[in-house]
Amino acid sequence: MQQYLHVLRLFWSTAIAAELEYRLNFLIATLSSLGNLIGSLFGLFLFYRTGYKFQGWSWEEALLILGIFTLLQGFSATFLVPNLNRIVEHVQQGTLDFVLLKPISSQFWLSSRTLSPWGLPDLIFSGVLIGYAGGRLNLSIADYLRSSIPLFFGLVSLYSLWFMLGATSIWFVKIYNVTEVLRGLLEAGRFPMVAYPASYRFFFTFIVPVAFLTTVPAEAMLGRSQMVWVVGAGMLALGLLLASGIFWRFALRFYTSASS
């Protein structure tokens, strides 16, 4: 574990040093994140401006959902996109050979080799939004901490899904459209699940587990989440994480190296 932490520190320090050579990108990323957030707030406002509200969700409670969704966007932009989208490049250019020869887990290397600070604006805006909504709802520190467990499970599930899609590049090489489909499906998480018809709720809970990414952590923060959903989120996260490792090892059996 100490070896992996040391490697991770080296990875991220060099990645940040390289990215900070283009500091204007941070301003552009901030403006882009702010524009996306304003658009999301406007879309949510259209539902609530006439007094309508999603069943059991007030305006402030819906803002919590949006805040958690924005946090997931920031997590994806910071850690997932810069790493997992490069699996395609490694397969195309044959540099995956060098990754597989390294004395550390190839999945760890591919998942953590770099990070992008341009996802930080989303993380900051999500904290502001959650803090504002939580203040209006009189949430305590204990309420925030209670939601950290299902939120962590949601991050693990999101990573696992993204990595498994990245692993399919060994067969299909170009998977950018597939990741965009996943990103589009995850957009459903910006609203509470009760906003959708029953068939959609089933799909976003048991097929593409969007509900476990945003709605379950928000309900835990509000103190009305049933333990079965939190346990289910944990089992889902563990299952997907194990499945990602198994799927990666299975995919490597079909990988034809550049030197063979």
N, C-alpha and C positions, 0 to 999 in steps of 0.2 A: 504493500500500500504506500509506503514512504517513497519508493521508487516512482510509482505512478504520479504521486503528488508533485514530486520534483520535476518530472517530465511535463506535467500540466503547467507548472509555473513557467518553465522555459517556453513552452508553446505559446502561452498567452502573452508573455512579456514581449516576445519577438513579433507577435501578430499586432499588438497595440502599437509598438514602435513603427511598424510598417504602415499601418493605417493612418497614423497621425501625420504622415507626410502630406496627406490630402485633407487638411482641416476644414476646408470649405465644404467638404461632403457632410460634415456634422451639421452645419447650418442648413444645407439642403434637406438632410434627413429630418431635422427638426421641423422645418416648414411643411414637409410632406406628412409627417406624423400628425402635426397640428391640423392640417387640412383634412386628413382622414378622420380624426377625432371629431372635428366640427361637423363633418358629413354624417357620422354615426349619431351624434347628438341630435342633429336636425331630423334624421329619420325616426329616432325614438320620440322626439318632440311631436311629430305629426300624429302619433297615436294618442298622446296624452293631452294635447292642447284643447280638446273639446270636453275633457272630463272623463274620457274613456281610459280604462286601465286594464292591463292583463290580469286575469283572474288571480287574486291573492298577491299581486305585486304592485306596490305604489311606485310613484315616479322615482323616489330615492332608492328603493330596492332594485328597480330596473337599472339604475345607474351603477349599482354594485356589479350587476351582470356585465355591463358594458366595460366597467373598469377591469374586471378579471379577464374579459376577452382581449382588451388592449394589452394587458400584461402578457398574455399568451403570444400576442403578435410580437411584442418586444423580445420575448424569449426566443421565438422562432428566428427573428431577424438577427439576433445577437449570436446565437449558438447553432441553430439548425441549418439555416440557409447557407451560410458561408462554408459549412463543412460537408453536409450530406449532398448538396448539389454538385460538389466536386468529385463525387464518386464516378460520375459519368466521365469526367475528364481523365481520371486515372485509368478507367477501362479503355477509353479511346486511344490514349497515348501510350498505354502499356506501363505506366509508372506505378500501377497497382502491384507489380512484381516487387518493387523496392519496399512497399509497405508490408507485404506479406513476409519479407525476409527479416524484418526488424524483430528484435527480441521482446516485443510487447504485443498485446492483443491488437490485431488489425482493426477490430471493431472500435476499440478505444481510440486508436490513432486516427481513424477516419472521422470519428464523432467529435474529437476535441482538438484537432490539429490547429485550428485557428478560431478566432471570434471576431465579430464586427461591432465596434462601438457605436455604429450608426443605428443600432436598435435601442440604444439607451433612452432616446426621447420618448419612445412608447412606454418604456418601463417607468420613466419619471411621470408622464401624464397619467398612467394607470394608478400610480400611488396618490397623485393629487385627486383624481376622480374618486377612488375608493375612500380616501380620507375625508373628502367633502361629503359624500353620501353617508359614510359612517358617522360623521359628526351630526348630520341632520337626523339620523336615526338613533343617536345616543349610544352607539356601540362602544364597548370597552375594549381594553387591550386583550382581555381574555377571549372576547368574541373574534378578534382578528387571529389570535393564536389557534383558536379552535378550527378555523378554516384552513390553516396552513397545511394540515395533514391531507385532506382531500385535494387541496391545490397542488401539493407535491405529487400526489398520485396522478393528477391530471397532466402535469408536466412530463412525468415518466411515460404515460400513455401516448402523449403527443410525440415525444421523441421516438418511441418504438415504432409507431405507425410510419413516421417519416423515414426512419432508417430502413424499414422493410421495403418501402417504395424505392429508396435509393439502391437497395441490393438488386432490384429487378433490372438494373441497367446492365448487369452481366449478360442478360438475355436480349434486352431490347435496346441497349446502348443509350438511346435518347429518351429520357423519361420526364422532360421538363413539363410536358402537357399533363402527365399524370399527377405531378406535384401540384400543378395549378388546379386540377380537379379536386384534390384533397383540400387545398386552401379554400376553394370555393365552398365546399361542403362545411368546412369549419366556420364559415361566415355565419352559419345559422346560430352559432353560440353567442352572438351579440344580443340576442333576445332570450327571455325565459322560455323554457320548453312549452309552457302552457299557451304560448302564442301560436302554436302550430296545431293542425288537426291531429286526431289520435293516431292515424297511420304514419304521419311524419314524426310524431313523438316516439313511436315505436322504432322507426328507422334510426333516428338520431340518438337513441338510447342503447339499442341492442345490435345494430349493424355498424353504424359509424358513431362511436360513443361520445358525441358532442356534449350530451347532458352531463357527463362526468367531468368535463373540462371546465364548465362555467357554472351551470345551475346548481350542481351538488355543492361546490365550495361556497357559493353565495348563500345557499340555504343553511349550511353549517355556520356561516358567519352570523346569520340572523337567528340562530338557535332553534331552528325548526326542521333540521335534517334528521331523518330517521337513521339509526345506526346501521341498518341493513344496507343503505345506500353508500355509506362511508366504507363499510367492509367490502361491498361490491366494487367500489372504486379501487380499493387496495388490491383485491384479487385480480381485477382487470389489468391494473398496472403491472403487477408481478407476472401475470400470464403473458402480456404483450412483450415485456422485457425479455423473458425467457424465450418466447417465440422469435423475437428478433435475432437473438444469438443463434438459435437452431436454424433459422431460415438463412442467415448469413453463411454458416458453415455448409449448408446444403447448396447454396448458390455457388460457393467457391469450387465445388466439385465439377461445375460446368464452365469454369473460367479457363480460357486458353491463354497462357501467358505470352508476352511479346517475344520471349526468348525460346519458346518451344516450337 
